[in-house]
Amino acid sequence: MANFHRGEIDAVLGGETRRLCLTLGALAELEAAFKADDLVALAARFETGRLSARDLIRILGAGLRGAGEAISDDEVAVLRSDGGAAGFARIAAELLRATFGAPQEGGDGSRGQGDPPKNPL
């Protein structure tokens, strides 16, 4: 079972439950793919909420490889997900929340039980 607090998630892709994790190497891969100078710039890129299908392939591919799966972006591109494009977007969003944390509501700095930690960047 995936450990959200270690940045891991499980998702059904291509009919199989697969683990995804954006390790430091996977994040470096995404920095290069998105031409981001650092992790802060990468996180800011994702915070826009505007992701193309190509972006989703890169994010999910990096997450799968970060969790140890030997899979190319071309192979990720032909996987299917429940919910189609929205399903892929949901998986990518969950992976990014596990990696960078979620924005906090209320402004008081408190977190609900089970909420991911604040973004340390």
Backbone as a chain_set.jsonl record, in Angstrom:
{"seq": "MANFHRGEIDAVLGGETRRLCLTLGALAELEAAFKADDLVALAARFETGRLSARDLIRILGAGLRGAGEAISDDEVAVLRSDGGAAGFARIAAELLRATFGAPQEGGDGSRGQGDPPKNPL", "coords": {"N": [[0.847, -1.185, 0.0], [0.496, 2.213, -0.804], [2.366, 4.936, 0.615], [1.341, 7.926, 1.467], [2.585, 9.968, 2.87], [5.206, 9.608, 2.252], [5.227, 10.431, -0.256], [4.099, 8.714, -2.065], [1.652, 7.214, -4.225], [-1.091, 5.061, -5.13], [-2.502, 3.997, -8.162], [-4.9, 3.122, -10.649], [-3.918, 2.201, -13.713], [-4.0, 1.374, -17.075], [-5.461, -0.87, -16.447], [-4.22, -2.031, -14.28], [-3.218, -1.873, -10.844], [-0.957, 0.479, -9.935], [2.06, 1.763, -8.522], [3.077, 5.085, -7.889], [5.582, 7.582, -7.612], [7.2, 10.586, -7.037], [10.308, 10.756, -6.981], [13.532, 12.208, -6.076], [15.116, 11.97, -8.364], [13.1, 11.626, -10.3], [11.859, 14.101, -10.082], [13.942, 15.731, -10.966], [14.01, 14.885, -13.596], [11.534, 15.907, -14.442], [11.997, 18.649, -14.041], [13.843, 19.108, -16.107], [12.263, 18.392, -18.351], [10.224, 20.308, -18.251], [11.662, 22.573, -18.362], [12.349, 23.94, -16.007], [14.0, 25.905, -13.59], [14.409, 25.164, -10.948], [13.089, 23.398, -8.034], [11.114, 25.032, -6.892], [10.267, 26.595, -9.045], [9.274, 24.545, -10.623], [7.153, 23.559, -9.027], [5.582, 25.879, -9.016], [4.877, 25.961, -11.694], [3.149, 23.777, -11.846], [1.137, 24.595, -10.131], [-0.502, 26.266, -11.585], [-2.513, 24.787, -12.613], [-3.051, 24.201, -15.2], [-2.656, 21.801, -17.368], [-1.396, 19.997, -20.076], [-2.179, 17.17, -22.221], [0.242, 16.025, -22.918], [1.805, 16.966, -20.784], [0.628, 15.529, -18.681], [1.326, 12.912, -19.398], [4.111, 13.047, -19.088], [4.349, 13.632, -16.307], [3.02, 11.428, -15.089], [4.553, 9.347, -16.167], [7.108, 9.925, -15.095], [6.474, 9.596, -12.401], [5.769, 6.864, -12.308], [8.213, 5.697, -13.097], [9.78, 6.684, -11.01], [8.816, 5.159, -8.946], [9.886, 2.775, -9.571], [9.121, 1.391, -11.868], [9.858, 0.21, -15.09], [9.241, 2.011, -17.655], [8.39, 3.722, -20.605], [7.685, 7.089, -21.781], [6.226, 6.902, -24.131], [4.984, 4.421, -23.771], [3.428, 5.019, -21.531], [1.679, 6.8, -22.705], [-0.182, 5.237, -24.068], [-1.619, 3.948, -22.138], [-4.676, 3.276, -20.346], [-7.212, 4.915, -18.411], [-9.626, 4.893, -15.799], [-12.287, 7.054, -16.255], [-11.148, 8.502, -18.259], [-9.574, 11.338, -19.716], [-10.043, 13.041, -17.553], [-9.65, 11.262, -15.465], [-6.89, 10.734, -15.685], [-5.934, 13.305, -15.112], [-6.812, 13.576, -12.465], [-5.266, 11.603, -11.183], [-2.667, 12.612, -11.638], [-2.884, 15.038, -10.233], [-3.245, 14.085, -7.626], [-0.796, 12.803, -7.239], [0.949, 15.005, -7.39], [0.042, 16.445, -5.148], [0.797, 14.648, -3.142], [3.519, 14.872, -3.389], [4.265, 17.65, -3.241], [2.6, 18.703, -1.325], [-0.571, 20.082, -0.212], [-2.403, 23.117, -0.893], [-3.197, 25.198, 1.875], [-6.218, 25.729, 3.689], [-8.123, 28.385, 5.167], [-6.061, 29.834, 6.385], [-4.953, 29.759, 8.942], [-2.913, 28.107, 9.394], [-3.374, 25.598, 10.386], [-3.825, 22.045, 10.085], [-5.977, 19.536, 8.853], [-6.696, 16.275, 10.178], [-4.874, 13.782, 8.606], [-4.38, 15.333, 6.396], [-2.038, 16.364, 3.878], [1.344, 17.514, 4.565], [2.326, 21.016, 4.822], [3.604, 22.768, 1.96], [6.99, 22.544, 1.802], [8.692, 24.074, 0.334]], "CA": [[0.0, 0.0, 0.0], [1.281, 3.44, -0.94], [2.483, 5.792, 1.793], [1.171, 9.305, 1.008], [3.548, 10.831, 3.558], [6.491, 9.438, 1.568], [5.032, 10.902, -1.621], [3.637, 7.618, -2.915], [0.23, 6.963, -4.415], [-1.461, 3.94, -5.978], [-3.515, 4.38, -9.141], [-5.18, 2.116, -11.672], [-3.546, 2.633, -15.063], [-3.89, 0.211, -17.946], [-6.113, -2.015, -15.821], [-3.42, -2.541, -13.166], [-2.885, -0.924, -9.784], [0.47, 0.779, -10.034], [2.59, 2.742, -7.579], [3.745, 6.255, -8.462], [6.298, 8.38, -6.626], [8.13, 11.539, -7.636], [11.578, 10.774, -6.261], [14.394, 13.316, -6.467], [15.472, 11.737, -9.765], [11.911, 11.893, -11.115], [11.673, 15.548, -10.079], [14.97, 16.279, -11.859], [13.515, 14.588, -14.943], [10.463, 16.865, -14.741], [12.626, 19.971, -14.187], [14.403, 19.168, -17.46], [11.174, 18.338, -19.329], [9.454, 21.548, -18.199], [12.64, 23.673, -18.394], [12.251, 24.661, -14.735], [15.324, 26.092, -13.012], [14.508, 24.538, -9.629], [11.831, 22.805, -7.566], [10.122, 26.089, -6.67], [9.723, 26.917, -10.368], [8.489, 23.387, -11.05], [5.902, 23.584, -8.256], [4.797, 27.015, -9.51], [4.338, 25.548, -12.996], [2.026, 22.874, -11.619], [0.075, 25.307, -9.41], [-1.401, 26.941, -12.516], [-3.64, 23.898, -12.879], [-3.201, 24.036, -16.648], [-1.776, 20.734, -17.813], [-1.744, 19.383, -21.352], [-2.072, 15.711, -22.228], [1.681, 15.746, -22.912], [2.254, 17.189, -19.411], [0.16, 14.402, -17.869], [2.166, 11.76, -19.741], [5.431, 13.251, -18.454], [4.207, 13.532, -14.853], [2.714, 10.044, -14.724], [5.721, 8.538, -16.505], [8.142, 10.165, -14.08], [5.998, 8.98, -11.159], [5.895, 5.402, -12.432], [9.646, 5.37, -13.063], [10.247, 6.969, -9.657], [8.408, 4.043, -8.088], [10.633, 1.586, -9.963], [8.625, 0.727, -13.071], [10.599, 0.506, -16.317], [8.207, 2.356, -18.631], [8.699, 4.938, -21.36], [6.55, 7.995, -21.967], [5.406, 6.351, -25.221], [4.156, 3.368, -23.185], [2.444, 5.695, -20.678], [0.71, 7.465, -23.581], [-1.228, 4.313, -24.538], [-2.357, 3.392, -21.007], [-6.042, 3.765, -20.152], [-7.567, 5.243, -17.026], [-11.043, 5.123, -15.551], [-12.59, 8.475, -16.298], [-10.493, 9.132, -19.405], [-8.658, 12.448, -19.455], [-10.266, 13.509, -16.175], [-9.01, 10.279, -14.596], [-5.451, 11.003, -15.705], [-5.712, 14.577, -14.404], [-7.004, 13.31, -11.039], [-4.092, 10.858, -10.718], [-1.534, 13.545, -11.615], [-3.102, 15.984, -9.131], [-3.0, 13.36, -6.376], [0.655, 12.604, -7.153], [1.562, 16.302, -7.075], [-0.28, 16.739, -3.739], [1.635, 13.785, -2.304], [4.902, 15.327, -3.518], [4.476, 19.041, -2.85], [1.64, 19.122, -0.316], [-1.751, 20.778, -0.732], [-2.612, 24.452, -0.331], [-3.925, 25.18, 3.129], [-7.398, 26.575, 3.754], [-8.375, 29.043, 6.441], [-5.001, 30.772, 6.695], [-4.483, 29.702, 10.328], [-1.782, 27.191, 9.458], [-3.732, 24.293, 10.926], [-4.11, 21.008, 9.117], [-6.899, 18.494, 9.295], [-6.064, 14.981, 10.339], [-4.715, 13.093, 7.339], [-4.001, 16.26, 5.348], [-0.598, 16.352, 3.649], [2.029, 18.643, 5.176], [2.477, 22.224, 4.011], [4.692, 22.757, 0.996], [8.183, 23.042, 2.476], [9.54, 24.843, -0.589]], "C": [[0.889, 1.244, 0.0], [1.266, 4.238, 0.355], [2.482, 7.244, 1.321], [2.218, 10.225, 1.626], [4.976, 10.654, 3.041], [6.373, 9.864, 0.11], [4.549, 9.842, -2.581], [2.118, 7.637, -3.052], [0.077, 5.667, -5.201], [-2.555, 4.422, -6.907], [-3.699, 3.239, -10.13], [-4.912, 2.749, -13.036], [-3.375, 1.392, -15.919], [-4.472, -1.044, -17.322], [-5.357, -2.624, -14.653], [-3.242, -1.456, -12.116], [-1.378, -0.762, -9.789], [0.846, 1.833, -8.996], [3.259, 3.86, -8.36], [4.403, 7.027, -7.334], [7.259, 9.313, -7.358], [9.359, 11.656, -6.735], [12.387, 11.992, -6.708], [14.809, 13.182, -7.933], [14.309, 12.024, -10.699], [11.64, 13.396, -11.185], [12.707, 16.228, -10.978], [14.577, 16.045, -13.315], [12.438, 15.597, -15.357], [11.004, 18.289, -14.869], [13.168, 20.136, -15.606], [13.291, 19.224, -18.509], [10.413, 19.656, -19.401], [10.352, 22.792, -18.202], [12.501, 24.577, -17.167], [13.645, 24.737, -14.118], [15.519, 25.367, -11.688], [13.131, 23.997, -9.226], [10.74, 23.846, -7.325], [9.463, 26.46, -8.001], [8.86, 25.771, -10.891], [7.141, 23.366, -10.338], [4.998, 24.712, -8.739], [4.162, 26.684, -10.853], [3.1, 24.685, -12.81], [0.859, 23.574, -10.936], [-0.889, 26.035, -10.331], [-2.636, 26.1, -12.795], [-3.879, 23.642, -14.353], [-2.181, 23.016, -17.127], [-2.288, 20.162, -19.125], [-1.679, 17.865, -21.213], [-0.607, 15.3, -22.19], [2.267, 15.929, -21.506], [1.865, 16.006, -18.529], [0.993, 13.157, -18.136], [3.517, 11.872, -19.046], [5.36, 13.059, -16.944], [3.973, 12.091, -14.434], [3.887, 9.125, -15.039], [6.827, 8.687, -15.477], [7.75, 9.518, -12.753], [6.112, 7.466, -11.181], [7.356, 4.977, -12.372], [10.235, 5.616, -11.675], [9.899, 5.86, -8.674], [9.034, 2.722, -8.53], [10.15, 0.874, -11.212], [9.453, 1.169, -14.276], [9.57, 0.737, -17.422], [8.585, 3.671, -19.303], [7.465, 5.834, -21.43], [5.649, 7.509, -23.1], [4.484, 5.243, -24.7], [3.084, 3.96, -22.268], [1.327, 6.276, -21.54], [-0.413, 6.542, -24.04], [-1.983, 3.64, -23.389], [-3.753, 3.998, -20.943], [-6.273, 4.011, -18.664], [-9.073, 5.359, -16.918], [-11.283, 6.627, -15.536], [-11.896, 9.213, -17.421], [-9.53, 10.227, -18.989], [-8.81, 12.967, -18.032], [-9.635, 12.548, -15.17], [-7.507, 10.471, -14.529], [-5.123, 12.276, -14.933], [-5.835, 14.381, -12.898], [-5.785, 12.588, -10.458], [-2.88, 11.787, -10.613], [-1.669, 14.521, -10.456], [-2.82, 15.32, -7.786], [-1.503, 13.138, -6.169], [1.363, 13.901, -6.784], [1.258, 16.727, -5.641], [0.585, 15.916, -2.802], [3.082, 14.275, -2.297], [5.125, 16.699, -2.905], [3.587, 19.487, -1.701], [0.512, 19.896, -0.963], [-1.822, 22.175, -0.155], [-3.478, 24.356, 0.923], [-5.116, 26.123, 3.067], [-7.46, 27.248, 5.111], [-7.289, 30.004, 6.875], [-4.469, 30.706, 8.116], [-3.324, 28.728, 10.497], [-2.124, 25.816, 9.993], [-3.999, 23.318, 9.792], [-5.124, 20.062, 9.718], [-6.156, 17.185, 9.411], [-6.013, 14.268, 8.986], [-4.366, 14.014, 6.178], [-2.498, 16.18, 5.129], [0.049, 17.572, 4.285], [2.068, 19.826, 4.232], [3.66, 22.052, 3.069], [5.941, 23.347, 1.65], [9.043, 23.929, 1.603], [9.317, 26.314, -0.433]], "O": [[1.893, 1.312, 0.708], [0.285, 4.221, 1.099], [3.497, 7.741, 0.833], [2.687, 11.159, 0.975], [5.855, 11.457, 3.354], [7.307, 9.682, -0.671], [4.584, 10.046, -3.795], [1.397, 8.019, -2.13], [1.015, 5.226, -5.864], [-3.441, 5.17, -6.493], [-2.766, 2.487, -10.409], [-5.584, 3.695, -13.45], [-2.676, 0.458, -15.526], [-4.036, -2.155, -17.625], [-5.796, -3.625, -14.088], [-3.128, -0.274, -12.441], [-0.627, -1.729, -9.663], [0.034, 2.689, -8.643], [3.926, 3.617, -9.366], [3.859, 7.121, -6.234], [8.04, 8.871, -8.201], [9.442, 12.52, -5.863], [11.975, 12.719, -7.611], [14.846, 14.175, -8.66], [14.499, 12.598, -11.771], [11.236, 13.906, -12.23], [12.387, 17.192, -11.673], [14.787, 16.91, -14.166], [12.436, 16.08, -16.489], [10.529, 19.058, -15.705], [12.976, 21.178, -16.232], [13.368, 20.013, -19.451], [10.002, 20.079, -20.482], [9.87, 23.916, -18.064], [12.529, 25.804, -17.271], [14.385, 23.753, -14.121], [16.639, 24.997, -11.334], [12.153, 24.118, -9.964], [9.561, 23.562, -7.536], [8.245, 26.62, -8.071], [7.834, 26.004, -11.53], [6.104, 23.177, -10.974], [3.787, 24.529, -8.861], [3.029, 27.084, -11.119], [2.115, 24.842, -13.532], [-0.292, 23.189, -11.138], [-1.989, 26.39, -9.907], [-3.682, 26.628, -13.17], [-4.82, 22.935, -14.714], [-0.998, 23.322, -17.274], [-3.477, 19.877, -19.264], [-1.185, 17.342, -20.214], [-0.247, 14.339, -21.51], [3.12, 15.149, -21.082], [2.669, 15.533, -17.726], [1.33, 12.425, -17.206], [4.009, 10.896, -18.479], [6.218, 12.393, -16.364], [4.641, 11.584, -13.533], [4.186, 8.217, -14.263], [7.415, 7.699, -15.037], [8.599, 8.957, -12.06], [6.507, 6.854, -10.189], [7.702, 4.017, -11.684], [11.086, 4.855, -11.214], [10.605, 5.65, -7.688], [8.757, 1.674, -7.947], [10.716, -0.153, -11.586], [9.716, 2.358, -14.456], [9.087, -0.209, -18.045], [9.04, 4.61, -18.65], [6.346, 5.391, -21.172], [4.433, 7.686, -23.036], [3.337, 5.134, -25.135], [1.959, 3.463, -22.229], [0.161, 6.248, -21.148], [-1.498, 7.021, -24.369], [-2.89, 2.845, -23.634], [-3.979, 5.106, -21.431], [-5.635, 3.414, -17.797], [-9.73, 5.86, -17.83], [-10.559, 7.375, -14.878], [-12.036, 10.431, -17.534], [-8.766, 10.073, -18.036], [-7.82, 13.296, -17.379], [-9.138, 12.982, -14.13], [-6.91, 10.385, -13.456], [-4.145, 12.318, -14.187], [-5.056, 14.951, -12.134], [-5.326, 12.924, -9.366], [-2.154, 11.755, -9.62], [-0.689, 14.808, -9.768], [-2.22, 15.934, -6.904], [-1.002, 13.269, -5.052], [2.276, 13.898, -5.959], [2.118, 17.308, -4.979], [1.056, 16.42, -1.783], [3.79, 14.108, -1.304], [6.067, 16.893, -2.135], [3.807, 20.566, -1.15], [0.615, 20.316, -2.115], [-1.35, 22.406, 0.959], [-4.381, 23.523, 1.005], [-5.036, 27.193, 2.463], [-6.914, 26.741, 6.091], [-7.559, 30.911, 7.661], [-3.614, 31.513, 8.482], [-2.812, 28.544, 11.602], [-1.255, 24.946, 10.05], [-4.353, 23.716, 8.682], [-5.134, 19.815, 10.924], [-5.098, 17.009, 8.805], [-7.033, 14.172, 8.303], [-4.083, 13.534, 5.081], [-1.749, 15.954, 6.079], [-0.63, 18.571, 4.523], [1.877, 19.69, 3.023], [4.59, 21.293, 3.344], [5.95, 24.524, 2.012], [10.031, 24.487, 2.08], [9.946, 27.111, -1.13]]}, "num_chains": 1, "name": "protein.A"}
